[in-house]
Amino acid sequence: MREKIILICEVCLSRNYSVYKNKENKERMQIKKYCKRCGTHTTHKESK
C-alpha cells in the first residue's frame, strides 16, 4: 500500500511537491528537488 505525502522546502517552507511512498518505510523522506520560489535546488522534507 502506498500513501500520498507532501514535500516542503527547507529554505522557504513552501509546499511544492506531492509524491507517493510505501507505508512500510517509517523514515521521513528527504529529496533534493527544484524549488520554484527559491529558484535553486534545495532539500525537501516530508511534512508531518
SULZI-V42796 format. One record per residue. N is the residue number from 1. RES is the residue in three letters. OMEGA is omega in whole degrees, 0 to 359 (NA if undefined). Layout:
# SULZI-V42796
<<N;RES;OMEGA> <N;RES;OMEGA>>
This chain:
# SULZI-V42796
<<1;MET;180> <2;ARG;178> <3;GLU;180> <4;LYS;178> <5;ILE;179> <6;ILE;179> <7;LEU;182> <8;ILE;177> <9;CYS;180> <10;GLU;184> <11;VAL;185> <12;CYS;177> <13;LEU;176> <14;SER;181> <15;ARG;189> <16;ASN;190> <17;TYR;169> <18;SER;183> <19;VAL;177> <20;TYR;175> <21;LYS;179> <22;ASN;177> <23;LYS;181> <24;GLU;180> <25;ASN;184> <26;LYS;181> <27;GLU;176> <28;ARG;185> <29;MET;174> <30;GLN;182> <31;ILE;172> <32;LYS;181> <33;LYS;179> <34;TYR;177> <35;CYS;181> <36;LYS;183> <37;ARG;180> <38;CYS;181> <39;GLY;179> <40;THR;174> <41;HIS;180> <42;THR;177> <43;THR;177> <44;HIS;181> <45;LYS;176> <46;GLU;178> <47;SER;182> <48;LYS;NA>>
